[in-house]
């Protein structure tokens, strides 16, 4: 039986959806004003694996991941660049989709835009005002009265008094309490007209937290079976969502709360605010070109899958550290799995989940989506393939890899893909496929002419460029990037 660690209860629990056989999962997505960084990649891949496994278990999954397309940061970006808000958000939505495709992240079943649900947000704000949980400030903003909601802090474990004592929330004279948060922001004269909506409170726009309360209820209803997101969303975003939704409707927002762990850089969380982030497209060469053509996809397949593997080989709740050496280690490990499939062609097999060979994988995934344990099984199977040459086990390796979104590139194509994370010389970049093919052909001709010195020189030239040759029976030579 599947067990999931519930952030709300702080323990693993048997998973029991509200409606048997059906899972309603909502994950907070991107605010689209810049490129996605590796911390975002971890969230995207983690919940992609989670929804994949839920489907393997036979659940009818409705996976919703929203897009925040109205926000202070988006407005600033538009003003700085002289663009309309829609131009900014459309560009970065397309970039996000390209990054997701590069990482093998399947599209969610629904991907709502916040601007499509402003009416639902105003409805919730009105309900909160009627119940005395929201009030109009002198500035024209509408704020949530945090101390009027008795359950505030139950997700994060933070008490209101501790928050006040720690001065973690800036004091705003327009609020009754410095912990209160904005539900509706009154429009400012210098803001773009397209950032303003009519409301009972005058022109303005929604606060960030109210967006997800409205979209999750509109598309999935409440209670949700699973609500998830990145580690930094637990407080205040998800805590505020609970206060809004449960305050307005009197029903628990979500039965299971899930949060992936942080991606660290030198003991600090990777984030744009700290300036220590690395984008997905910086890490995967030309990620924006992915899927524009088969050739461009193949040229990036190795690095793209390396990044996914780097994330998947760790449990989603663990603290993960980003270093170039860790990426290089992930690349080398993934290369070993692909080399196994290159050496032994896999059969097409259907996974028998009752078979002993896959029990370790199944049990690991049912234990709070323990992908680290599942990846260990992949290496056990690779070891068996290398010992026995079994094409059936190779097929099982490939099929289980697919469950994690791995090992689906043709091994021959993968072996020829470039990577900056496996220590090639600088000259590697100049050796494209056509040049390598020409040198291999020249070496074959030299061997036939018994010019072995020339043949050895070509092999060494290719080796120094990160290309390995393997001579097969019948005079055939295969090459792969080291």
Wavefront OBJ file of the C-alpha trace (Angstrom):
o trace
v 0.000 0.000 0.000
v 1.196 3.493 -0.802
v 2.327 5.576 2.178
v 3.002 9.310 1.867
v 4.688 11.675 4.299
v 2.087 14.298 5.174
v 3.596 17.678 6.061
v 0.420 18.519 7.961
v 0.555 15.508 10.313
v 4.381 15.227 10.181
v 4.298 11.478 9.603
v 3.879 8.886 6.880
v 0.290 7.842 6.362
v -1.513 5.258 4.222
v -2.820 7.082 1.171
v -6.599 7.021 0.943
v -8.119 9.409 -1.612
v -11.461 11.020 -0.929
v -12.979 9.212 -3.892
v -11.700 5.626 -4.281
v -9.623 5.186 -7.410
v -9.370 8.912 -8.156
v -6.661 11.396 -7.148
v -7.053 15.164 -7.238
v -3.590 16.720 -6.959
v -2.779 20.431 -7.009
v 0.802 21.728 -7.127
v 1.782 25.391 -6.999
v 3.575 26.284 -10.210
v 5.706 29.102 -11.572
v 5.451 32.860 -11.395
v 6.437 33.588 -14.987
v 8.742 36.610 -14.994
v 12.100 34.845 -15.533
v 13.651 31.526 -16.540
v 13.226 28.468 -14.307
v 16.220 27.570 -12.135
v 17.363 24.186 -10.817
v 15.323 24.549 -7.641
v 12.246 24.763 -9.874
v 13.542 21.755 -11.806
v 13.569 19.714 -8.620
v 9.939 20.560 -7.893
v 8.839 19.901 -11.481
v 10.595 16.536 -11.730
v 9.620 15.407 -8.218
v 5.900 15.884 -8.756
v 6.156 14.517 -12.286
v 7.479 11.257 -10.827
v 4.772 11.299 -8.157
v 1.946 11.642 -10.675
v 3.541 8.937 -12.871
v 3.620 6.455 -9.995
v 0.037 7.243 -8.977
v -1.017 6.349 -12.530
v 1.049 3.142 -12.429
v -0.928 2.209 -9.323
v -4.092 2.549 -11.387
v -5.432 5.819 -10.042
v -7.401 8.180 -12.264
v -5.246 11.255 -11.640
v -6.248 14.848 -12.283
v -3.023 16.793 -11.851
v -3.303 20.584 -11.773
v -0.273 22.881 -11.712
v -1.075 26.571 -11.961
v 0.740 29.498 -13.549
v 0.897 32.840 -11.735
v 0.666 35.396 -14.529
v -0.135 38.489 -12.445
v 2.267 39.544 -9.718
v 4.408 42.504 -8.581
v 7.514 40.928 -10.144
v 5.779 40.491 -13.495
v 4.610 44.099 -13.438
v 8.149 45.311 -12.663
v 9.545 43.208 -15.506
v 7.018 44.622 -17.963
v 7.738 48.201 -16.907
v 11.514 47.655 -17.083
v 11.354 46.125 -20.562
v 8.590 48.311 -21.981
v 6.450 45.265 -22.744
v 2.852 44.424 -22.073
v 2.219 41.983 -19.236
v 0.977 39.347 -21.676
v 4.164 39.591 -23.716
v 6.300 38.966 -20.636
v 4.227 36.047 -19.370
v 3.806 34.400 -22.787
v 7.558 34.450 -23.386
v 8.419 32.872 -20.045
v 5.573 30.354 -20.244
v 6.995 29.140 -23.556
v 10.477 29.014 -22.010
v 9.134 27.030 -19.045
v 7.435 24.534 -21.342
v 10.672 24.083 -23.294
v 12.574 23.441 -20.069
v 9.947 20.934 -18.926
v 10.112 19.105 -22.250
v 13.894 18.918 -21.955
v 13.539 17.358 -18.507
v 10.929 14.847 -19.651
v 8.273 16.445 -17.423
v 4.830 15.453 -18.643
v 2.313 18.317 -18.936
v -0.195 18.510 -16.086
v -3.798 17.657 -16.886
v -4.754 21.288 -16.254
v -2.542 24.379 -16.216
v -4.731 27.330 -15.213
v -3.661 30.957 -15.430
v -4.362 33.112 -12.394
v -5.827 35.845 -14.604
v -8.545 33.434 -15.729
v -9.927 33.057 -12.181
v -10.101 36.582 -10.761
v -13.885 36.291 -10.379
v -13.518 33.192 -8.188
v -10.906 35.001 -6.095
v -13.274 37.904 -5.483
v -15.972 35.442 -4.463
v -13.697 33.962 -1.780
v -12.677 37.413 -0.563
v -16.350 38.348 -0.235
v -17.066 35.217 1.824
v -14.110 35.984 4.108
v -15.317 39.558 4.610
v -18.802 38.327 5.507
v -17.309 36.014 8.140
v -15.159 38.723 9.682
v -11.923 37.189 8.410
v -11.133 40.011 5.996
v -11.246 43.784 6.291
v -10.781 46.815 4.055
v -7.758 48.949 4.841
v -7.453 52.702 4.419
v -5.245 52.196 1.358
v -8.016 50.339 -0.451
v -6.354 46.955 0.050
v -8.319 44.056 1.508
v -6.389 42.115 4.154
v -6.870 38.783 5.883
v -7.216 39.015 9.663
v -4.836 36.213 10.626
v -5.640 36.174 14.341
v -9.314 35.605 13.552
v -8.518 32.161 12.097
v -7.843 29.782 14.977
v -6.001 27.156 12.940
v -3.296 29.465 11.617
v 0.150 27.840 11.858
v -0.963 24.197 11.832
v 0.905 23.352 8.611
v 4.191 25.112 9.319
v 4.140 24.650 13.083
v 4.662 28.381 13.582
v 2.726 30.140 16.320
v 1.527 33.700 15.877
v 3.269 34.835 19.044
v 6.580 33.351 17.912
v 6.230 35.074 14.565
v 5.613 38.414 16.247
v 8.505 37.902 18.664
v 10.865 37.021 15.838
v 9.769 40.028 13.782
v 9.668 37.834 10.678
v 6.902 39.835 9.069
v 7.407 43.495 8.241
v 5.126 45.930 10.053
v 2.641 47.723 7.802
v 0.688 50.572 9.360
v -2.176 49.803 6.986
v -2.735 46.441 8.704
v -4.435 45.777 12.004
v -1.738 43.213 12.731
v 1.671 42.956 11.020
v 0.970 39.273 10.312
v -2.126 40.028 8.241
v -1.678 39.481 4.519
v -3.215 41.059 1.464
v -6.098 39.462 -0.415
v -6.748 42.308 -2.844
v -4.271 45.024 -3.787
v -5.589 48.450 -4.635
v -4.336 49.695 -8.005
v -1.591 52.323 -8.097
v -1.759 55.177 -10.634
v 1.591 54.313 -12.237
v 0.767 50.620 -12.781
v -0.193 49.300 -16.239
v -3.920 49.385 -16.955
v -3.870 45.701 -17.866
v -2.901 44.887 -14.261
v -6.169 46.306 -12.922
v -9.519 44.554 -12.468
v -12.836 46.001 -11.364
v -14.069 44.798 -7.986
v -16.360 45.804 -5.104
v -13.189 47.266 -3.572
v -12.269 49.394 -6.580
v -9.671 48.772 -9.256
v -6.940 46.394 -8.216
v -5.533 42.903 -8.520
v -5.490 39.756 -6.385
v -2.833 38.965 -3.824
v -0.637 35.956 -4.561
v -2.047 33.586 -1.926
v -5.698 33.922 -2.931
v -4.907 32.777 -6.462
v -4.242 29.149 -5.550
v -7.222 28.946 -3.200
v -9.468 29.916 -6.097
v -7.869 27.800 -8.817
v -7.608 24.585 -6.793
v -11.263 24.740 -5.767
v -12.468 25.704 -9.243
v -10.710 22.811 -10.989
v -10.669 20.076 -8.345
v -13.029 20.969 -5.528
v -12.080 20.584 -1.874
v -10.779 18.752 -0.003
v -7.894 17.989 -2.347
v -6.278 14.596 -2.051
v -2.773 16.064 -2.435
v -1.513 19.631 -2.348
v 2.175 20.105 -3.067
v 4.934 22.519 -3.888
v 8.470 23.615 -3.193
v 9.943 23.828 0.325
v 9.692 27.609 0.519
v 5.923 27.538 -0.019
v 5.045 25.814 3.236
v 5.106 29.191 4.937
v 3.595 31.613 4.313
v 1.962 30.636 0.991
v 0.409 27.292 1.895
v -0.353 28.390 5.431
v -2.254 31.346 3.994
v -4.054 29.146 1.475
v -5.356 27.038 4.356
v -6.533 30.117 6.223
v -8.338 31.455 3.139
v -9.973 28.254 1.894
v -10.916 26.771 5.233
v -11.985 30.152 6.533
v -14.272 30.729 3.562
v -15.745 27.239 3.152
v -15.297 25.519 6.513
v -13.797 22.451 4.831
v -10.249 21.121 5.024
v -8.302 22.309 1.977
v -6.188 19.188 1.479
v -5.874 15.817 3.177
v -2.198 15.317 2.268
v 0.403 18.063 1.989
v 3.677 17.307 0.191
v 6.814 19.441 -0.087
v 10.014 18.543 -1.909
v 13.328 19.309 -0.241
v 15.537 22.295 -1.063
v 18.343 22.404 -3.569
v 21.354 23.864 -1.796
v 24.400 25.787 -2.994
v 27.125 26.112 -0.350
v 24.652 25.637 2.517
v 22.182 28.201 1.097
v 18.939 27.377 -0.699
v 19.142 28.045 -4.420
v 16.922 31.044 -5.131
v 16.716 34.102 -7.309
v 16.594 36.383 -4.280
v 20.004 35.127 -3.129
v 21.482 35.371 -6.611
v 22.966 31.864 -6.369
v 20.713 30.207 -8.893
v 21.530 28.421 -12.120
v 18.840 28.127 -14.756
v 17.739 24.883 -16.355
v 18.777 26.155 -19.782
v 22.226 27.110 -18.484
v 22.638 23.555 -17.287
v 21.269 21.914 -20.426
v 22.819 23.306 -23.597
v 20.260 25.194 -25.694
v 17.281 23.974 -23.696
v 15.058 26.515 -25.461
v 15.606 24.643 -28.724
v 14.400 21.318 -27.368
v 11.756 19.681 -29.580
v 12.099 22.253 -32.346
v 13.720 19.453 -34.298
v 14.764 15.870 -33.672
v 18.407 16.782 -34.226
v 18.280 19.537 -31.611
v 16.615 17.208 -29.128
v 19.218 14.521 -29.698
v 22.032 17.025 -29.281
v 20.802 17.807 -25.763
v 19.383 14.461 -24.676
v 22.380 13.445 -22.607
v 22.608 16.559 -20.452
v 18.821 16.849 -20.147
v 18.408 13.329 -18.841
v 21.470 13.751 -16.627
v 19.724 16.627 -14.843
v 16.559 14.580 -14.393
v 18.624 11.646 -13.101
v 20.522 13.986 -10.744
v 17.165 14.890 -9.175
v 15.507 11.464 -9.243
v 18.391 9.565 -7.635
v 17.637 11.473 -4.397
v 14.468 11.155 -2.330
v 12.184 14.086 -3.088
v 12.132 15.274 0.547
v 15.892 15.138 1.054
v 18.232 18.120 1.048
v 20.123 18.010 -2.256
v 23.376 19.843 -2.914
v 24.231 21.321 -6.276
v 27.878 21.189 -7.369
v 29.418 20.557 -10.797
v 31.013 17.412 -9.331
v 27.584 16.098 -8.335
v 26.319 16.688 -11.865
v 29.371 14.931 -13.266
v 28.809 11.966 -10.942
v 25.166 11.765 -12.063
v 26.277 11.844 -15.700
v 28.758 9.010 -15.186
v 26.181 6.879 -13.362
v 23.524 7.410 -16.031
v 26.078 6.653 -18.743
v 26.670 3.230 -17.148
v 22.987 2.360 -17.410
v 22.867 3.412 -21.051
v 26.063 1.486 -21.809
v 24.333 -1.634 -20.510
v 21.421 -1.067 -22.898
v 23.846 -0.348 -25.729
v 25.669 -3.637 -25.128
v 22.495 -5.739 -24.780
v 19.478 -4.759 -26.869
v 16.392 -4.718 -24.604
v 13.281 -6.743 -25.390
v 9.862 -5.127 -25.191
v 8.515 -6.378 -21.876
v 5.467 -5.675 -19.770
v 6.184 -5.181 -16.084
v 4.754 -7.883 -13.819
v 4.574 -6.023 -10.518
v 4.195 -9.287 -8.594
v 7.549 -10.591 -9.853
v 10.416 -10.745 -7.306
v 12.719 -8.832 -9.677
v 10.633 -5.663 -9.376
v 9.452 -5.984 -5.775
v 12.252 -3.735 -4.513
v 11.327 -1.023 -7.007
v 7.616 -1.294 -6.178
v 8.185 -1.270 -2.424
v 10.522 1.723 -2.633
v 8.039 3.770 -4.639
v 5.186 2.827 -2.304
v 7.301 4.052 0.609
v 6.731 7.784 0.077
v 7.989 7.694 -3.529
v 11.514 6.620 -2.552
v 13.140 7.081 -5.945
v 16.582 6.579 -4.416
v 15.654 2.986 -3.614
v 14.042 2.551 -7.030
v 17.199 3.752 -8.803
v 19.225 1.233 -6.773
v 17.085 -1.504 -8.316
v 17.901 -0.193 -11.798
v 21.603 -0.680 -11.082
v 20.972 -4.168 -9.709
v 19.231 -5.088 -12.957
v 22.031 -3.505 -15.003
v 24.513 -5.644 -13.111
v 22.510 -8.766 -13.961
v 22.374 -7.772 -17.633
v 26.122 -7.238 -17.696
v 26.696 -10.681 -16.135
v 24.179 -12.689 -18.131
v 23.555 -10.731 -21.338
v 19.794 -11.206 -20.817
v 17.781 -9.112 -23.252
v 14.662 -9.760 -21.150
v 16.253 -8.212 -18.051
v 17.546 -5.366 -20.218
v 13.950 -4.798 -21.306
v 12.846 -4.781 -17.686
v 15.552 -2.222 -16.906
v 14.274 0.027 -19.675
v 10.625 -0.428 -18.663
v 11.277 0.431 -15.011
v 13.371 3.384 -16.112
v 10.341 4.666 -18.022
v 8.361 4.781 -14.777
v 10.883 7.376 -13.569
v 11.077 9.103 -16.953
v 14.544 7.672 -17.655
v 16.329 5.457 -20.222
v 13.970 6.135 -23.125
v 16.493 7.626 -25.568
v 17.931 5.220 -28.146
v 21.219 4.098 -26.485
v 23.106 4.525 -29.765
v 21.829 8.102 -30.057
v 22.469 8.810 -26.373
v 26.062 7.573 -26.580
v 26.788 10.124 -29.315
v 25.238 13.087 -27.508
v 27.455 15.805 -26.118
v 27.914 16.546 -22.442
v 29.930 19.170 -20.604
v 29.867 17.163 -17.396
v 32.163 14.244 -18.149
v 35.527 15.956 -18.422
v 36.296 16.194 -22.127
v 39.085 18.406 -23.434
v 38.295 21.845 -24.843
v 38.667 20.475 -28.361
v 35.625 18.254 -27.802
v 33.220 20.955 -28.970
v 34.767 20.932 -32.486
v 34.095 17.209 -33.023
v 30.550 16.999 -34.341
v 29.008 13.723 -35.531
v 29.958 14.191 -39.167
v 33.611 14.844 -38.319
v 33.736 11.797 -36.040
v 32.156 9.609 -38.734
v 34.729 10.845 -41.249
v 37.618 10.079 -38.914
v 36.247 6.613 -38.147
v 35.963 5.933 -41.882
v 39.502 7.225 -42.411
v 40.765 4.959 -39.634
v 39.038 1.935 -41.200
v 40.690 2.711 -44.532
v 44.068 3.055 -42.830
v 43.645 -0.336 -41.164
v 42.763 -1.956 -44.491
v 45.907 -0.396 -45.970
v 47.842 -1.755 -42.946
v 48.768 1.795 -41.963
v 48.356 0.977 -38.285
v 50.313 4.014 -37.110
v 47.760 6.287 -38.790
v 44.866 4.218 -37.392
v 46.285 4.470 -33.867
v 46.836 8.199 -34.250
v 43.164 8.705 -35.229
v 41.984 6.619 -32.271
v 44.111 8.745 -29.925
v 42.881 11.955 -31.546
v 39.295 10.888 -30.947
v 40.038 9.675 -27.424
v 41.451 13.068 -26.451
v 38.253 14.646 -27.811
v 36.142 12.438 -25.550
v 35.174 9.858 -28.178
v 35.681 6.135 -27.582
v 35.859 3.531 -30.350
v 34.852 -0.120 -30.148
v 35.833 -2.462 -32.959
v 33.180 -5.106 -33.595
v 33.393 -8.367 -35.576
v 33.239 -7.943 -39.347
v 35.295 -4.758 -39.365
v 32.513 -2.581 -37.957
v 33.556 0.237 -35.594
v 31.086 1.851 -33.191
v 31.811 5.142 -31.441
v 30.381 6.894 -28.420
v 31.169 9.983 -26.466
v 33.016 9.034 -23.304
l 1 2 3 4 5 6 7 8 9 10 11 12 13 14 15 16 17 18 19 20 21 22 23 24 25 26 27 28 29 30 31 32 33 34 35 36 37 38 39 40 41 42 43 44 45 46 47 48 49 50 51 52 53 54 55 56 57 58 59 60 61 62 63 64 65 66 67 68 69 70 71 72 73 74 75 76 77 78 79 80 81 82 83 84 85 86 87 88 89 90 91 92 93 94 95 96 97 98 99 100 101 102 103 104 105 106 107 108 109 110 111 112 113 114 115 116 117 118 119 120 121 122 123 124 125 126 127 128 129 130 131 132 133 134 135 136 137 138 139 140 141 142 143 144 145 146 147 148 149 150 151 152 153 154 155 156 157 158 159 160 161 162 163 164 165 166 167 168 169 170 171 172 173 174 175 176 177 178 179 180 181 182 183 184 185 186 187 188 189 190 191 192 193 194 195 196 197 198 199 200 201 202 203 204 205 206 207 208 209 210 211 212 213 214 215 216 217 218 219 220 221 222 223 224 225 226 227 228 229 230 231 232 233 234 235 236 237 238 239 240 241 242 243 244 245 246 247 248 249 250 251 252 253 254 255 256 257 258 259 260 261 262 263 264 265 266 267 268 269 270 271 272 273 274 275 276 277 278 279 280 281 282 283 284 285 286 287 288 289 290 291 292 293 294 295 296 297 298 299 300 301 302 303 304 305 306 307 308 309 310 311 312 313 314 315 316 317 318 319 320 321 322 323 324 325 326 327 328 329 330 331 332 333 334 335 336 337 338 339 340 341 342 343 344 345 346 347 348 349 350 351 352 353 354 355 356 357 358 359 360 361 362 363 364 365 366 367 368 369 370 371 372 373 374 375 376 377 378 379 380 381 382 383 384 385 386 387 388 389 390 391 392 393 394 395 396 397 398 399 400 401 402 403 404 405 406 407 408 409 410 411 412 413 414 415 416 417 418 419 420 421 422 423 424 425 426 427 428 429 430 431 432 433 434 435 436 437 438 439 440 441 442 443 444 445 446 447 448 449 450 451 452 453 454 455 456 457 458 459 460 461 462 463 464 465 466 467 468 469 470 471 472 473 474 475 476 477 478 479 480 481 482
